[in-house]
Amino acid sequence: MEVPMIDEKWWHDAVVYQIYPRSFKDSNGDGIGDIPGIIEKLDYLADLGVNVIWLCPVYTSPMVDNGYDISDYRDINPEFGTLGDMERLFAEAGKRGIKVLMDLVLNHSSDQHEWFKNAVKAVLAGDTQNPYRDYYYFRQGWGDGPPNNWRSYFGGSCWEPVGKSGYWYLHLFAKEQPDLNWENPRLRRELYDMIRWWIDKGAAGFRIDAICNIKKDPLFTDLPVDGPDGLASNLPSCLAYPGIEDFLGELRDEVFEPGKCFTVAEAAGVKPEKLESFIGKRGFFSTIFDFSYTDIDIEAGFSYNKRYYFTRRELRDRIFKSQLDLPQHGYGAPYLENHDQNRSPDKYLDTGEQTFEGKTLLSMLYFFLRGVPFIYQGQELGMTNYPWKNIHEFNDISAHDQYSRMLREGLSEKEALELAAYRSRDNARIPMPWDISANAGFSTGSPWLPVHPDYEILNAGSQQKQSWSVLNFYRQMIRLRKEHADLFMYGEFIPRFTENKNIFAYERSWKGEGSLVICNFCDQEQELDIPGGKLWLGNYRPAGEAIGGYCLLSPLEALLLEC
């Protein structure tokens, strides 16, 4: 049975390209990517075929967590440029048919935000009338300790003392990222006004960071200790906590729906029975990210030392479950990488499989799933993890915290480094390799993070000239999604060949048109009885070839067939 036609939205045919501005392109030689650098590369993005770009935060920030600690929501961090540069980016992208999504950080601000500075002054002065005091969570501690035993995502307590006042403030992330108190209607109005302001500037939508953390257990009760640090994961009391729907519905009604925004939420913790509320016809968001398959390599929570060695059948089953669950309610957002993930070839492929064939198999595997596909910068080149040598090379605050925690839990320095090097967010944040010139063409200065040593082989300039490159494979996939837009936007998802643990295959069907994706996800040849059809795209065979009957698939071969 085909998926029913849904109301058409401007973003249904989107192919989104995520940009980490600090690492994309540096225009002024200071070693840090910036907005003028993004403008400089808009033609590259247009040639790739994407029609939406998502920018990680460029707001004013002390950069403790690389921009996810915002000190002024209505201005641009000087290292990225000016507000005028941002307005020019909106205009120049629009000329190329590209819309811009901004990153919204609504769970917390920076401790350098004027709201928080005023709130702390009020607490220290014992001023209970100052309106900013209620913009954040301040609670009295127990004796000399914090109000409860919750652990921060970055390690240590979720609470930080406010001088000698006896009060502590809540921070689910770094101590420099105090949580905003969404129970306060005045705060919510301030946030809504800010979002409207950016829509008026030209933002077409938003990716919303950590949005499922905005509702907390109002009693702030202790949780069962789950580690040698004597603390407990905050997830049961701070992730998709009951009552969050009231906040999210108001956010939709006040700004997203009137602004006709495309919104994608980082919505960890959403249960299947809640999907209708989140992405249904009147869902809180246009779509959400599914972490079930991108975090498949971590056994529990955010702990690097709990690595899980999954099978490919498990990976396939998780992706297929997501595809079968989501269309009953709304749109998905298939992705392999983002700024918080390690590189996908290192996660999903063995070292010897990190070839053109392996990387293009991964791209084919996800790109024609139902939903709006997301591509992270450098993914279209097949970038891999950086070969980190010591912990001091990392900028990622999470990697440092995880490394220290692993040492405290008894791992050796070598073991802790190997796990941090595998999973660190910095793997996705090293500079984009543009060409074979110094610093991979990213900057004429000293880059803020090291350039990957393989940049002379793996870079955009070289791959643009190679017909069989990962970059040109992505171009062809995007072209095919556009040529068969209704099929890939609305077509039914049908798993195929599931009895074979090495085959990752699915059919898409819509109003008489159909396609079949087949991926031989192993290093051995596989014989498969394939329905007859014309090859639209493959990583071994030329397009246009007729394929049908018993077919011998090469190792890591990927096919997109008309059927």
C-alpha positions in Angstrom: 0.0 0.0 0.0 1.4 3.4 -1.0 2.0 6.1 1.5 -0.9 8.6 1.2 -0.2 11.9 -0.4 0.6 14.6 2.2 0.3 18.3 2.0 3.1 19.6 -0.2 5.7 21.9 1.6 8.5 23.9 0.0 11.0 21.8 1.9 9.9 18.3 0.7 12.3 18.4 -2.2 15.2 19.7 -0.1 18.7 18.3 0.0 20.4 19.9 3.0 24.1 20.6 3.3 25.3 21.2 6.8 28.2 23.7 7.3 30.4 24.0 10.3 31.4 27.6 9.7 34.7 27.5 11.7 36.0 24.7 9.4 34.5 25.4 6.1 36.5 28.3 4.5 38.6 31.1 5.9 38.5 34.3 3.9 40.8 36.5 5.9 43.8 34.3 6.9 43.1 34.1 10.7 42.8 30.3 10.6 39.0 30.3 11.3 36.3 29.8 8.8 33.8 32.6 8.4 30.7 33.8 6.6 32.5 35.5 3.7 34.2 32.2 3.2 30.9 30.4 2.9 29.7 33.1 0.4 32.9 32.4 -1.6 31.9 28.7 -1.9 28.2 29.1 -2.7 28.9 28.2 -6.3 30.4 24.9 -5.2 27.3 24.1 -3.3 25.0 25.1 -6.1 27.0 22.9 -8.5 26.7 20.0 -6.0 23.0 20.5 -6.3 21.9 21.2 -2.7 19.1 23.7 -2.2 19.3 24.3 1.6 22.3 24.9 3.8 22.3 24.6 7.6 24.8 26.7 9.5 26.0 25.7 12.9 25.8 28.7 15.3 27.4 31.9 14.2 26.0 34.1 17.0 28.2 36.0 19.4 29.8 33.5 21.7 32.8 32.9 24.0 33.2 29.6 22.0 33.5 27.3 25.0 31.4 24.8 23.1 32.2 26.2 19.6 29.2 28.5 19.4 26.6 26.4 21.2 27.1 28.8 24.2 25.4 32.0 22.9 26.0 35.4 24.6 24.0 37.5 22.1 21.3 35.8 19.9 21.0 38.9 17.7 24.5 39.5 16.6 27.3 37.6 14.8 30.5 36.5 16.5 33.3 38.7 15.1 35.5 35.7 14.1 32.7 34.8 11.6 32.1 38.3 10.3 29.3 40.8 10.8 25.6 41.0 10.7 26.0 42.6 7.3 27.9 39.5 6.1 25.0 37.3 7.3 22.5 39.4 5.4 24.7 39.2 2.3 24.8 35.4 2.7 21.0 35.2 2.8 20.9 37.3 -0.4 23.6 35.5 -2.3 22.4 32.1 -1.4 18.9 33.1 -2.5 20.2 34.2 -5.9 21.4 30.6 -6.4 18.2 29.0 -5.2 19.6 28.1 -1.8 17.7 28.7 1.4 19.5 29.1 4.8 18.7 27.3 8.0 20.2 28.7 11.2 21.0 26.7 14.4 18.8 27.5 17.4 20.1 26.9 20.8 17.1 27.3 23.1 18.0 25.0 26.0 20.8 27.1 27.4 22.8 30.3 26.8 26.3 31.3 27.6 27.2 32.4 31.1 28.4 35.6 29.4 24.9 36.5 28.2 23.5 39.7 29.8 20.5 37.7 31.0 22.7 35.4 33.1 25.0 38.2 34.3 22.0 40.1 35.6 20.5 36.9 37.1 23.8 36.1 39.1 23.9 39.7 40.4 20.4 39.3 41.6 21.2 36.0 43.4 24.3 37.4 45.0 22.4 40.5 46.2 19.5 38.5 47.5 17.2 40.4 45.0 14.2 38.2 44.4 12.4 40.8 42.3 14.9 41.0 39.5 13.1 39.4 36.5 16.3 37.8 35.1 16.7 35.7 38.2 13.9 33.5 36.9 15.4 33.2 33.4 17.6 30.3 34.8 17.3 27.5 37.3 18.7 28.6 40.7 18.3 26.1 43.6 19.7 25.9 47.1 22.2 23.1 47.7 22.1 20.3 50.3 24.6 21.3 53.0 27.8 22.1 51.1 26.8 20.1 48.1 24.6 20.6 45.0 20.8 20.3 44.9 20.9 16.8 43.5 23.2 14.1 42.0 22.6 14.7 38.2 25.6 14.4 35.9 26.3 16.8 33.1 26.6 15.5 29.6 30.2 16.8 29.6 31.0 15.1 33.0 30.8 16.2 36.6 27.8 17.7 38.4 25.0 19.5 36.5 25.2 22.2 39.2 27.6 25.1 39.8 27.7 27.3 42.9 26.9 31.0 42.7 29.6 32.4 44.9 28.8 31.9 48.6 25.1 32.5 48.2 24.1 28.9 48.9 22.5 28.8 45.5 23.5 26.7 42.5 22.6 27.0 38.9 21.7 24.2 36.5 23.8 23.3 33.4 23.1 20.1 31.6 26.1 20.8 29.4 29.2 22.7 30.3 29.2 25.0 33.4 29.5 27.9 31.0 26.1 26.9 29.5 23.4 27.6 32.1 20.0 26.1 31.3 17.2 28.5 30.4 14.1 28.3 32.5 11.3 27.5 30.0 8.7 27.6 32.8 9.1 31.4 32.7 6.7 32.9 30.1 8.7 36.1 29.9 11.8 34.2 28.8 9.8 32.3 26.2 8.5 35.6 24.7 12.1 36.9 24.5 13.1 33.7 22.6 10.1 33.9 20.2 10.8 37.6 19.4 14.4 36.7 18.6 13.4 33.9 16.3 10.9 36.2 14.4 13.7 38.7 14.1 15.9 36.1 12.2 13.0 35.1 10.0 12.6 38.7 9.0 16.3 38.8 8.2 16.0 35.9 5.8 16.2 32.6 7.7 14.1 30.0 6.0 14.1 27.7 9.0 16.0 26.3 11.9 17.7 23.2 13.2 16.9 23.2 16.9 19.6 22.0 19.3 18.9 19.8 22.4 15.2 20.8 22.3 14.1 17.8 24.2 16.0 19.0 27.3 13.9 22.2 27.9 11.5 20.5 30.3 12.9 19.2 33.6 11.5 17.3 36.6 10.3 20.3 38.7 11.2 18.5 41.9 14.8 18.0 40.9 14.8 14.6 42.7 18.0 12.5 43.0 18.4 9.5 40.6 20.0 6.1 41.1 23.8 6.4 41.0 25.2 4.8 37.9 28.9 5.4 38.0 32.0 5.6 40.2 31.7 9.4 40.3 28.7 9.0 42.6 26.5 10.8 40.1 23.5 9.7 37.9 22.6 10.3 34.3 20.1 13.2 34.0 18.2 11.7 31.1 15.2 10.3 33.1 14.5 13.8 34.4 15.6 16.0 31.6 15.0 14.3 28.2 11.5 14.6 26.7 10.1 14.9 30.2 6.3 14.9 30.5 4.8 18.3 29.8 7.3 19.3 27.2 4.5 19.2 24.6 3.0 22.4 26.0 6.3 24.3 25.3 6.8 22.8 21.9 3.2 23.5 20.8 3.5 27.1 21.8 6.8 27.4 20.0 5.2 26.0 16.8 2.1 28.3 17.1 4.0 31.4 18.0 6.8 31.4 15.4 7.4 28.3 13.3 4.0 27.9 11.7 3.4 31.6 11.0 6.9 31.9 9.6 6.4 28.9 7.3 9.7 27.6 8.6 11.4 24.3 7.8 12.4 23.0 11.2 14.5 19.9 12.1 14.8 19.0 15.7 17.6 17.3 17.6 15.0 15.4 19.4 16.6 12.5 21.2 14.3 10.5 23.5 11.1 10.8 21.4 9.2 7.5 21.7 7.4 6.0 18.7 4.0 6.8 20.2 4.9 10.5 20.4 6.0 10.8 16.7 2.6 12.1 15.6 2.9 15.0 18.0 6.4 15.8 16.9 6.2 15.4 13.1 2.5 14.8 12.2 0.2 17.0 10.2 0.3 19.6 13.0 3.6 18.4 14.5 5.9 20.6 16.5 8.5 20.3 13.8 8.9 19.6 10.1 11.1 16.6 10.9 13.5 15.2 13.5 16.8 13.4 13.4 16.8 9.7 14.4 19.8 8.7 16.5 19.1 5.0 16.6 21.5 4.2 13.8 24.0 7.0 14.1 24.6 6.2 17.8 24.5 2.5 17.2 28.2 2.3 18.1 27.7 3.6 21.7 26.2 1.2 24.2 24.8 3.7 26.6 24.3 7.5 26.9 27.3 9.6 25.9 30.1 7.3 27.2 32.9 6.8 24.7 34.1 3.8 26.8 30.9 1.9 26.2 31.6 1.2 22.5 29.3 -1.3 20.9 30.4 -3.5 18.0 27.2 -3.8 16.0 26.5 -6.1 13.1 25.4 -4.8 9.7 22.1 -6.6 10.1 21.5 -4.6 13.2 22.3 -1.4 11.4 20.0 -2.4 8.5 17.2 -3.3 11.0 17.4 0.0 12.8 17.3 2.0 9.6 14.4 0.0 8.2 12.5 0.3 11.5 12.9 4.1 11.3 11.7 4.1 7.7 8.6 2.0 8.5 7.7 4.0 11.6 8.2 7.6 10.5 6.0 7.6 7.3 2.9 6.8 9.4 3.3 10.2 10.9 5.4 12.5 8.8 8.8 13.2 7.3 12.2 11.8 8.4 15.7 13.3 8.0 18.1 10.6 6.8 21.8 11.4 7.6 25.1 9.7 8.2 27.2 12.5 9.7 27.0 15.8 11.5 29.1 18.1 13.7 28.6 15.8 16.7 29.5 12.5 15.0 32.6 10.8 13.9 33.1 10.2 10.2 30.8 7.6 8.7 33.5 5.5 6.9 35.2 4.9 10.3 31.9 4.0 11.9 30.3 1.8 9.3 33.2 0.4 7.3 36.3 -1.7 8.1 39.6 0.0 7.4 40.1 -2.0 4.1 36.7 -1.0 2.9 37.2 2.7 3.1 37.5 3.0 -0.7 35.5 4.6 -3.4 33.2 1.6 -3.5 32.7 1.5 0.3 32.1 5.2 0.6 29.7 5.3 -2.3 27.8 2.3 -1.0 27.2 4.2 2.3 25.9 7.2 0.3 23.6 5.1 -1.8 22.4 3.2 1.3 20.9 6.3 2.9 20.3 8.9 0.2 17.2 7.4 -1.3 15.4 6.7 1.9 12.1 8.5 2.5 12.7 12.0 4.0 14.9 15.0 3.6 18.5 13.9 3.2 21.3 15.7 5.0 24.9 15.9 3.9 27.6 17.1 6.2 30.6 19.1 4.9 33.3 16.8 3.6 31.0 13.8 3.6 30.6 14.3 -0.1 34.3 13.8 -0.4 34.4 10.6 1.7 36.4 12.2 4.6 37.6 9.9 7.4 38.6 10.4 11.0 41.8 12.4 11.8 44.8 10.3 13.1 45.0 11.9 16.6 48.3 11.4 18.4 47.6 12.8 21.9 44.7 14.4 23.9 46.3 17.8 23.6 45.5 18.0 19.9 41.7 18.0 20.6 39.6 21.2 20.9 36.4 19.3 21.7 35.4 19.9 25.3 33.5 16.6 25.3 36.5 14.6 24.2 38.6 16.1 27.0 35.9 15.3 29.6 35.4 11.8 28.3 39.1 11.2 28.3 39.5 12.3 31.9 36.5 10.2 32.9 37.9 7.1 31.3 41.2 7.5 33.1 39.3 7.8 36.4 37.4 4.6 35.6 40.6 2.7 35.2 41.4 2.8 31.4 45.0 3.3 30.4 46.1 6.5 28.6 46.4 4.5 25.4 43.0 3.0 25.7 41.3 6.3 26.6 43.0 8.1 23.7 42.0 5.4 21.2 38.3 5.7 22.2 38.4 9.5 22.2 40.1 9.5 18.8 37.5 7.2 17.3 34.4 9.1 18.6 35.5 12.7 19.1 33.4 15.4 17.5 36.6 17.0 16.3 36.8 14.3 13.6 34.0 16.1 11.8 35.3 19.6 12.7 38.8 19.6 11.1 39.1 22.0 8.1 37.4 21.2 4.8 40.0 20.2 2.2 39.5 22.3 -0.9 42.7 21.7 -3.0 46.3 20.6 -2.8 47.7 24.0 -1.7 49.0 24.7 1.8 46.4 24.0 4.5 44.2 22.3 1.9 43.2 25.7 0.6 41.2 26.3 3.8 43.2 29.2 5.0 46.4 31.1 4.3 47.0 31.3 8.1 47.4 28.6 10.8 44.1 26.5 11.0 42.4 26.3 14.3 42.4 22.5 14.0 44.8 20.4 12.0 44.2 19.6 8.3 43.8 15.9 7.5 47.2 14.6 6.3 45.6 13.0 3.3 44.3 16.3 1.8 46.6 16.1 -1.2 44.7 13.0 -2.3 41.3 13.7 -0.9 40.1 17.2 -1.7 37.3 18.9 -3.5 39.4 20.3 -6.4 40.8 17.0 -7.3 37.5 15.1 -7.1 35.7 17.7 -9.3 38.0 16.6 -12.1 37.6 12.8 -11.6 34.5 11.2 -13.1 34.6 8.3 -10.6 34.9 10.3 -7.4 32.8 10.3 -4.3 31.9 14.0 -5.0 30.6 13.3 -8.4 28.7 10.3 -7.2 26.9 12.6 -4.8 26.2 15.0 -7.6 24.6 12.2 -9.6 22.5 11.1 -6.6 21.2 14.6 -6.1 20.4 15.0 -9.8 18.4 11.7 -9.7 16.4 12.8 -6.7 15.4 15.9 -8.6 14.6 14.1 -11.8 12.3 11.6 -9.9 11.2 14.1 -7.2 7.7 12.7 -6.4 9.0 9.1 -6.2 11.7 9.9 -3.7 9.7 12.5 -1.7 6.5 10.5 -1.3 7.1 6.9 -2.5 6.4 4.0 -0.3 9.5 2.3 1.4 9.5 -1.5 0.9 12.4 -3.6 2.4 13.8 -6.2 0.0 16.0 -9.3 0.3 16.0 -9.2 4.1 16.7 -12.9 4.3 20.3 -12.1 3.2 22.2 -10.5 6.1 24.8 -9.0 3.7 22.3 -7.3 1.4 20.8 -3.8 2.2 18.0 -3.3 -0.3 14.8 -1.4 -0.5 12.2 -0.4 -3.1 10.5 3.0 -3.5 7.1 3.1 -5.2 4.9 6.0 -6.1 2.0 6.1 -8.7 3.4 3.7 -11.2 7.0 4.7 -10.8 9.5 2.6 -8.9 13.2 2.2 -7.9 15.3 -0.4 -6.2 18.4 0.2 -4.2 20.7 -2.8 -3.7 23.8 -2.6 -1.6 26.1 -5.6 -1.2 27.4 -4.6 2.3 30.3 -7.1 2.6 33.7 -7.9 1.1 32.5 -11.0 -0.7 30.6 -11.5 -4.0 26.9 -12.2 -3.7 24.5 -13.8 -6.2 21.1 -12.2 -6.2 18.0 -12.8 -8.4 17.1 -9.2 -9.3 14.0 -8.0 -11.1 14.7 -6.6 -14.5 15.4 -2.9 -14.8 17.6 -0.2 -16.1 20.5 1.0 -14.0 20.2 4.6 -13.0 23.4 4.7 -10.9 26.0 2.3 -9.7 29.5 2.3 -8.2 30.9 -0.5 -10.5 28.7 -0.5 -13.7 27.8 2.3 -16.1 24.4 3.9 -16.0 21.9 2.7 -18.6 22.9 -1.0 -18.3 20.0 -3.4 -18.3 20.1 -5.7 -15.2 17.9 -8.6 -14.4 17.8 -12.3 -13.3 20.7 -13.8 -11.4 23.3 -11.2 -11.0 26.7 -11.5 -9.4 27.3 -8.5 -7.2 30.9 -7.4 -6.5 32.1 -6.6 -2.9 30.6 -3.3 -1.7 28.7 -2.9 -5.0 25.7 -0.5 -4.9 23.0 -0.2 -7.5 20.0 2.1 -8.0 17.6 0.5 -10.5 14.5 1.6 -12.2 11.8 -1.0 -11.6 
